[in-house]
């Protein structure tokens, strides 16, 4: 049984919204061709100063994550400016010379070069999350990705040569018309590169994306649910056979290489989100910045944080726990529920779980409630049974 990751420290997320082109499936906040990178980094540095007291001073910053968008669209000079400011304004008062255990940047393979990889290492990044998505060039063109399969492999070699060995790859399955054996070939190609971590997601048709419009117009057809489940099963089997730990619904890691940053989200670690559309969490409330680049930069220039805030009541915190903890291989700690929420919440949980337990969708082991392999494909349905604030 996997050991629960130690809860310690806090986290910082920085949203970098710039992209050279927009993928047809992406619903994250991003911009193309705005040429505001320098102004945006200046705003990020100022936001750090304005929100320097958001995270408690007696907890070190354990992880830093640059996501997007495409953070690798920033030049080494801007990345160095950004990370230097983080060190001075956020790390120095808390970490007392101790480096965060994990500093991740998301990169696209086509942005990578030997010199860029060396720059990332010298700036202090010790983990790279790379959006490969597929090793099939035709499907890459379908997604409007700018790289090809060869560039993905070359990027990994360049990162290894620079001394960055903790590399995560993102893959997507369930393309229109994709066959099981084609997906298995993608997995095999990924395993040949031996990343320390792999995330894999079924292709989703998010409202408002070009991909969703193609589906609605009948230009493409989604694969059926049974085929999607077969692909997911193949993923789990191949990665388990290759020595990867399936520690979260969509995430797999070699021993010792779980994503510490993302694990913090699932464990309720407090985090500060910087940048347009970035979210923050302090255990009491959630905050999110405006998803508008110009409004964000202008507001910060006037020393105002352009954000909204939601104070979390107990039922909302409960729902958050259900949809995060149950995603992980550890599941829901029943003793923690008893201590932090009380016996009434524990009874509610166990009563709501009875049907899924009887159907072998859930199991109880070592005082933890976990999804079974059979329950993973219907996890959304299982989690919905435990929600307390739906309809409030």
VENURCOR-V174017 format. One record per residue. RES is the residue in one letter. PHI is phi in whole degrees, 0 to 359 (999 if undefined). PSI is psi in degrees with one decimal (999 if undefined). OMEGA is omega as a letter, one per 20 degrees, with the letter a starting at -180 (* if undefined). Layout:
# VENURCOR-V174017
RES,PHI,PSI,OMEGA
RES,PHI,PSI,OMEGA
This chain:
# VENURCOR-V174017
X,999,137.7,a
X,292,145.9,r
X,275,136.0,r
X,295,133.5,r
X,297,141.3,r
X,296,131.1,r
X,275,117.0,r
X,201,153.5,r
X,71,-172.5,r
X,228,179.0,a
X,224,157.4,r
X,234,130.3,r
X,244,133.6,r
X,239,121.6,a
X,268,122.8,r
X,249,105.4,a
X,274,0.6,a
X,279,138.3,r
X,222,146.6,r
X,285,-30.4,r
X,205,160.8,a
X,258,128.2,r
X,286,149.0,a
X,288,-13.9,a
X,258,-7.9,a
X,278,130.7,r
X,245,3.5,r
X,288,154.7,r
X,292,121.5,r
X,207,161.9,r
X,227,154.3,a
X,233,129.3,r
X,70,28.1,a
X,271,-22.7,r
X,56,42.3,r
X,244,22.1,a
X,301,-44.7,a
X,292,-42.8,r
X,296,-35.5,a
X,291,-43.9,r
X,297,-38.6,r
X,301,-42.2,r
X,293,-39.9,r
X,300,-44.2,r
X,297,-37.9,r
X,290,-38.0,r
X,298,-37.1,r
X,303,-40.7,a
X,291,-39.6,a
X,290,-26.7,a
X,243,26.0,a
X,298,-20.7,a
X,258,11.1,a
X,292,-43.4,r
X,271,142.5,a
X,296,142.7,a
X,288,-21.5,a
X,269,11.1,r
X,236,122.8,r
X,291,155.3,r
X,280,119.2,a
X,266,-34.5,a
X,220,149.1,r
X,231,137.3,a
X,222,122.1,r
X,260,112.6,a
X,237,179.2,a
X,195,-155.3,k
X,57,-163.4,a
X,227,90.8,a
X,303,-27.6,r
X,288,1.1,r
X,283,-14.9,r
X,280,141.1,r
X,289,157.4,r
X,305,-35.8,r
X,298,-45.7,r
X,291,-37.8,r
X,296,-40.3,r
X,296,-42.7,r
X,301,-46.3,a
X,298,-49.6,a
X,289,-32.8,r
X,297,-41.5,a
X,293,-39.3,r
X,301,-44.4,r
X,300,-43.4,a
X,284,-43.4,a
X,268,-29.2,a
X,244,-38.0,a
X,278,-44.9,a
X,305,-42.5,a
X,288,-14.8,a
X,244,-39.8,a
X,268,-18.7,r
X,51,48.6,r
X,89,-9.2,r
X,276,128.6,a
X,282,146.0,r
X,304,145.1,a
X,293,-29.6,a
X,219,125.4,r
X,232,108.3,a
X,250,143.0,r
X,230,134.4,r
X,280,136.1,a
X,224,151.0,r
X,263,142.6,a
X,303,-35.4,a
X,285,-12.5,r
X,274,-12.4,a
X,276,144.3,r
X,210,169.5,r
X,300,-42.2,a
X,290,-37.9,r
X,293,-41.2,r
X,298,-42.3,r
X,297,-38.6,r
X,296,-42.8,r
X,301,-44.9,a
X,296,-42.6,a
X,290,-30.0,r
X,288,-27.6,r
X,124,1.7,r
X,290,130.8,r
X,242,6.6,r
X,211,138.9,r
X,235,132.2,r
X,252,117.1,a
X,246,127.9,a
X,276,87.0,r
X,277,-46.5,r
X,71,-48.8,r
X,197,156.0,r
X,258,12.7,r
X,261,116.6,a
X,296,-32.9,r
X,294,-42.4,r
X,289,-32.6,r
X,298,-41.0,r
X,294,-37.0,r
X,300,-38.6,r
X,282,-8.6,a
X,67,32.0,r
X,283,150.0,a
X,268,-13.8,a
X,260,168.1,r
X,241,176.0,a
X,298,-36.8,a
X,297,-39.6,a
X,295,-33.3,r
X,297,-46.0,r
X,294,-40.9,a
X,296,-38.4,a
X,297,-40.2,r
X,296,-40.9,r
X,297,-40.9,r
X,294,-38.4,r
X,293,-43.6,r
X,300,-42.7,a
X,297,-29.2,r
X,276,-4.2,r
X,94,9.0,r
X,262,104.9,a
X,255,-13.7,r
X,271,93.8,a
X,235,127.7,r
X,254,139.0,r
X,248,138.8,r
X,261,133.9,r
X,233,154.4,r
X,236,138.5,r
X,233,166.6,r
X,88,30.5,r
X,295,152.1,r
X,305,126.0,r
X,80,-1.8,a
X,290,137.7,r
X,260,156.9,a
X,304,-43.2,a
X,293,-27.6,r
X,290,-40.0,r
X,294,-41.2,r
X,298,-34.1,r
X,293,-37.9,r
X,299,-45.0,r
X,299,-43.4,r
X,298,-41.0,r
X,298,-41.2,r
X,296,-43.7,a
X,294,-29.1,r
X,298,-29.9,r
X,277,-14.0,r
X,51,59.3,r
X,292,156.8,r
X,284,-18.7,a
X,211,146.7,r
X,218,131.8,r
X,245,136.0,a
X,223,132.8,a
X,228,140.9,r
X,291,139.1,r
X,302,125.2,a
X,247,148.7,a
X,252,80.2,a
X,287,137.5,a
X,303,133.2,r
X,92,-7.0,r
X,273,156.1,r
X,303,-34.7,r
X,296,-43.0,r
X,295,-36.4,r
X,293,-37.8,r
X,297,-39.5,r
X,294,-44.0,a
X,294,-35.7,a
X,281,-8.9,a
X,83,9.5,r
X,293,-34.7,r
X,229,164.8,r
X,231,138.0,r
X,285,149.4,r
X,291,158.6,a
X,283,162.2,a
X,297,-38.8,a
X,297,-40.0,r
X,293,-38.2,r
X,298,-41.5,r
X,295,-39.5,r
X,297,-39.6,r
X,295,-41.3,r
X,295,-41.7,r
X,298,-41.3,r
X,297,-40.7,r
X,301,-50.0,a
X,298,-44.2,a
X,294,-46.3,a
X,294,-40.1,a
X,287,-36.8,r
X,298,-43.6,r
X,298,-28.9,a
X,273,2.5,r
X,94,14.6,r
X,268,143.1,r
X,270,127.4,r
X,271,90.4,a
X,260,-9.3,r
X,206,159.5,a
X,312,-42.4,a
X,247,8.6,a
X,231,138.6,a
X,224,141.9,a
X,215,146.5,r
X,294,155.1,a
X,308,127.7,r
X,88,3.7,a
X,236,27.5,r
X,301,153.6,r
X,288,110.2,r
X,294,-37.2,a
X,295,-53.0,a
X,294,-34.3,r
X,298,-32.3,r
X,298,-39.9,r
X,301,-45.0,a
X,286,-18.3,r
X,259,1.6,r
X,80,22.6,r
X,293,143.2,r
X,285,140.7,a
X,215,150.4,r
X,253,125.3,r
X,255,127.1,a
X,245,140.1,r
X,108,169.8,r
X,299,131.3,r
X,71,5.6,a
X,283,144.8,r
X,253,151.2,r
X,229,157.1,a
X,212,128.2,a
X,239,16.4,a
X,88,-21.5,a
X,250,-35.0,a
X,213,163.5,r
X,250,141.8,r
X,232,148.8,r
X,215,135.6,r
X,280,158.1,r
X,299,139.2,r
X,269,57.4,a
X,214,117.1,a
X,298,-49.5,a
X,295,-41.7,r
X,296,-38.8,r
X,297,-51.5,a
X,298,-42.6,a
X,293,-42.0,a
X,296,-45.2,a
X,297,-36.6,r
X,298,-24.0,r
X,258,18.4,r
X,59,36.6,r
X,238,137.5,r
X,271,114.9,a
X,277,77.0,a
X,223,164.5,r
X,243,158.8,a
X,222,139.2,r
X,236,119.5,r
X,280,131.8,a
X,267,123.1,r
X,276,176.9,a
X,295,-38.5,r
X,294,-37.7,r
X,293,-42.0,r
X,297,-36.3,r
X,298,-47.8,r
X,300,-40.5,r
X,301,-43.0,r
X,299,-42.9,a
X,298,-42.5,a
X,273,-4.8,r
X,254,-56.1,a
X,298,-38.3,a
X,289,-14.9,r
X,286,-20.7,a
X,265,162.3,r
X,291,-23.4,r
X,287,-32.6,a
X,76,-154.3,a
X,262,123.5,r
X,282,107.9,a
X,292,-32.8,r
X,293,-35.4,r
X,294,-41.5,r
X,301,-43.9,a
X,298,-42.1,a
X,283,-41.2,a
X,267,-25.9,a
X,245,-22.1,r
X,100,167.0,a
X,294,-31.1,a
X,294,-40.6,r
X,293,-38.3,r
X,296,-44.3,r
X,299,-42.9,r
X,303,-45.5,a
X,297,-48.6,a
X,292,-37.0,r
X,296,-44.2,a
X,292,-23.0,a
X,274,-10.6,a
X,302,-45.1,a
X,295,-45.3,r
X,294,-33.9,r
X,295,-42.2,a
X,291,-24.7,r
X,266,7.9,a
X,61,34.2,r
X,265,-24.1,r
X,230,159.5,r
X,215,157.0,r
X,244,121.3,r
X,221,135.9,r
X,51,39.1,r
X,63,28.5,r
X,235,138.6,r
X,263,121.2,a
X,229,153.4,r
X,289,143.5,r
X,273,170.5,r
X,301,-37.1,r
X,291,-28.4,a
X,277,-17.9,a
X,301,-46.6,a
X,297,-21.4,r
X,247,29.1,a
X,299,-36.6,r
X,300,-41.4,r
X,294,-42.0,r
X,296,-47.5,a
X,300,-37.4,a
X,299,-28.5,r
X,295,-20.2,a
X,259,-3.8,a
X,290,139.8,r
X,249,-18.8,a
X,252,5.8,r
X,296,129.1,r
X,88,-5.1,r
X,291,999,*
